[in-house]
Amino acid sequence: MYRIDIMTLFDETVGDMMSESILGRAQERDLIRIEAHQIRDYTLNKQKQVDDYPYGGGRGAVMQADPLYQCWKYIVDTYGPGRTIYMSPAGKTFDQAAAKRLKNDYDHLILVCGHYEGIDERFIEECVDEELSMGDFVLTGGEIPAMAVADAVARMVPGVLPDPECFEEESHYNGMLEYPQYSRPEVWHDRAVPSILLSGHHANIAKWRRKQALLRTRTRRPDLYARLDLSSKSDQKLLRELEAEEAEIPPLT
């Protein structure tokens, strides 16, 4: 069973969110276990204080090392060692490749949610294996990033989704954005579903979807498109078809 422990000051909120929908059903079937731990429960003072002023001065407060360590130690002693990750704006940007790495290389993650002005560096030095960020922006706490990481990793655990195709064809899994999706009705607000999707010809549908994914990635995320390996014969043929189709489009006047 794949296990994820989340160290947080908002254990009820995180726990409730991680127990809903697909992840909740997967936990009921013992495919994964996601547990939120209240850091305040591991303080050694009556006030349940977990933060204090920063040495050297400055505004705000810093989460103390010992409550974090005591919570982390309880998790390790109870459930065994895990890959400990601090959700930090100073970390490496989290992406689908990182999600696959965490799922494939580890079966236990410990996610640390910081608050205030951050956490005591000594806890990071002693207990944290890596730091991850959601991007070049700052949030008020690490809970949203931790839940994002937990969701992205857990949904790839075998059995959580009905079939690997449920995530293998999604945006970013193979370095591309996903093709457009359509559902009933066939015509909505005078906009019709592309006829190829109604043909029942699975090979042609797969080809159309690949072509649309390439187009969408090239248009919206040229940075991703530049890193794609399109050297296969099938992709080269698709690229030639795209070039021919685009050449037939009259220029804007």
C-alpha positions in Angstrom: 0.0 0.0 0.0 1.3 3.4 -0.9 1.4 5.8 2.1 1.5 9.6 2.3 1.7 11.4 5.7 1.1 15.1 5.8 2.5 17.3 8.6 0.2 20.3 9.0 -1.5 22.8 11.3 -4.8 22.1 9.6 -5.1 18.3 9.8 -8.9 18.2 9.7 -9.2 20.3 6.6 -6.4 18.3 4.8 -7.7 15.0 6.0 -11.2 15.7 4.8 -10.1 16.8 1.4 -7.9 13.8 0.9 -10.7 11.4 1.9 -13.1 12.5 -0.9 -13.9 11.2 -4.3 -11.3 9.0 -6.1 -8.7 9.2 -3.3 -11.3 8.4 -0.6 -12.5 5.3 -2.5 -8.9 4.2 -3.0 -8.3 4.5 0.7 -11.4 2.4 1.5 -9.9 -0.3 -0.8 -6.5 -0.1 1.0 -4.7 0.9 -2.2 -3.3 4.1 -0.6 -3.3 5.7 2.8 -3.1 9.5 3.3 -3.0 10.7 6.8 -2.7 14.3 8.1 -0.9 14.9 11.4 -1.5 17.9 13.6 2.0 19.4 14.4 0.6 21.1 17.6 0.0 17.7 19.1 3.8 17.2 19.4 4.7 20.4 21.2 6.2 20.1 24.7 4.4 23.2 26.1 0.9 23.7 27.4 0.2 26.5 24.9 0.7 24.2 22.0 3.1 26.8 20.5 4.8 25.8 17.3 6.4 29.2 16.3 8.6 31.9 17.7 10.4 35.1 16.6 13.3 34.7 14.2 16.9 35.1 15.4 18.5 38.1 13.8 15.2 40.1 13.9 12.6 40.7 11.2 8.9 40.5 10.9 6.8 37.4 11.4 7.5 34.1 13.1 9.3 30.9 12.3 8.1 27.3 12.9 10.2 25.8 15.6 12.4 22.7 14.8 11.3 20.5 17.7 7.5 20.2 17.2 8.3 19.4 13.6 10.9 16.9 14.6 8.7 15.2 17.2 5.8 14.9 14.6 8.2 13.6 12.0 9.8 11.1 14.5 6.4 9.7 15.4 5.6 9.1 11.7 8.9 7.4 11.1 8.8 5.3 14.3 5.2 4.2 13.6 5.1 3.8 9.8 8.7 3.5 8.9 11.1 5.8 7.0 9.7 7.8 4.1 10.9 10.3 1.6 10.5 13.6 3.5 9.6 16.6 1.3 9.3 20.2 2.5 6.8 22.2 0.5 8.8 25.4 0.0 8.9 28.3 -2.5 12.7 27.7 -2.5 12.3 24.2 -3.8 12.5 22.7 -7.3 9.3 23.2 -9.3 7.0 20.2 -9.0 5.9 18.7 -12.3 4.5 15.5 -13.8 8.0 14.0 -14.1 8.5 14.6 -10.4 5.2 13.0 -9.6 6.1 9.9 -11.6 9.5 9.8 -9.9 8.0 9.9 -6.4 5.4 7.2 -7.3 8.0 4.9 -8.9 10.9 5.4 -6.5 9.2 5.4 -3.1 6.2 3.8 -1.4 6.1 6.3 1.5 6.1 10.1 1.4 6.2 12.5 4.3 5.1 16.0 3.3 5.9 18.9 5.5 3.7 22.0 5.4 5.3 25.2 6.4 3.7 28.5 7.7 4.6 32.0 8.7 8.1 33.0 7.6 9.1 29.3 7.1 10.5 26.6 9.3 13.7 26.3 11.3 16.6 25.5 8.9 17.9 22.9 11.3 14.9 20.7 10.8 15.4 20.9 7.1 19.1 20.0 7.4 18.4 17.0 9.7 15.2 15.5 8.3 14.2 16.8 4.9 15.3 14.9 1.8 14.1 17.4 -0.8 12.1 20.6 -1.2 9.4 21.1 -3.8 7.6 24.3 -5.0 4.4 24.8 -6.9 5.9 27.6 -8.9 7.2 31.1 -8.7 4.7 32.5 -6.2 4.1 32.3 -2.4 1.2 30.9 -0.6 0.2 31.3 3.1 1.0 27.7 3.9 2.1 24.4 2.5 -1.2 22.6 2.6 -2.4 23.3 -0.9 1.0 22.3 -2.4 1.1 19.2 -0.2 -2.4 18.1 -1.3 -1.5 18.8 -4.9 1.5 16.5 -4.6 -0.4 13.8 -2.8 -3.2 13.8 -5.4 -0.8 13.8 -8.4 1.2 10.9 -7.0 -1.6 8.8 -5.5 -3.7 8.8 -8.7 -1.0 6.9 -10.5 -0.9 4.1 -8.0 -2.2 1.0 -9.7 -5.9 0.5 -9.1 -6.6 4.0 -7.9 -7.9 4.9 -11.4 -9.8 2.3 -13.5 -7.1 2.0 -16.2 -3.6 3.5 -16.7 -5.0 5.3 -19.8 -6.9 7.5 -17.5 -3.7 9.3 -16.6 -1.3 8.3 -19.4 -3.2 10.4 -22.0 -3.7 13.5 -19.8 -1.8 16.7 -20.1 1.9 16.6 -19.1 2.1 12.8 -18.5 4.1 12.4 -21.8 5.3 16.0 -22.1 2.3 17.2 -24.1 -1.0 18.9 -23.4 -4.1 16.8 -23.7 -6.3 16.8 -26.8 -9.7 18.5 -26.7 -12.6 16.6 -25.0 -16.3 16.5 -25.9 -19.4 15.0 -24.4 -23.2 15.0 -25.1 -25.1 16.7 -26.7 -23.7 16.3 -30.2 -24.5 20.0 -31.0 -24.4 22.7 -28.3 -25.0 26.4 -29.1 -24.5 25.6 -32.8 -21.1 24.1 -32.0 -20.8 20.5 -33.2 -18.6 17.7 -32.0 -15.8 17.0 -34.6 -17.2 14.4 -36.9 -14.1 12.1 -36.6 -15.1 11.4 -32.9 -18.5 10.1 -34.1 -17.0 7.8 -36.8 -16.3 4.8 -34.5 -12.9 4.4 -36.3 -10.6 4.1 -33.4 -7.3 4.3 -35.4 -8.4 7.6 -37.0 -9.6 8.9 -33.7 -6.3 8.2 -32.0 -4.5 9.9 -34.9 -6.7 13.0 -34.6 -6.2 13.2 -30.9 -2.4 12.9 -31.3 -2.5 15.6 -33.9 -4.6 17.9 -31.7 -2.3 17.3 -28.8 0.6 18.4 -30.8 -1.1 21.5 -32.1 -2.3 22.5 -28.6 1.1 22.0 -27.1 2.9 23.9 -29.9 0.4 26.8 -29.6 0.0 27.1 -25.8 3.2 25.7 -24.5 6.1 26.1 -27.0 8.5 25.4 -24.2 7.1 21.9 -23.8 6.8 21.4 -27.6 10.5 22.2 -28.0 11.4 19.3 -25.7 9.3 16.7 -27.5 10.9 13.8 -29.3 9.0 13.7 -32.6 11.4 11.6 -34.5 9.2 8.6 -35.0 7.9 7.8 -38.4 4.3 8.2 -37.3 5.0 11.7 -35.7 6.9 12.8 -38.7 4.0 11.8 -40.9 1.6 13.8 -38.7 3.9 16.8 -38.8 3.9 16.7 -42.6 0.1 16.5 -42.6 -0.1 19.4 -40.3 2.2 21.5 -42.5 0.0 20.7 -45.5 -3.2 21.5 -43.7 -1.8 24.8 -42.5 -0.6 25.7 -45.9 -4.2 25.4 -47.2 -5.4 28.0 -44.6 -5.8 31.4 -46.3 -3.8 34.2 -44.7 -5.7 36.8 -42.6 -6.4 40.0 -44.4 
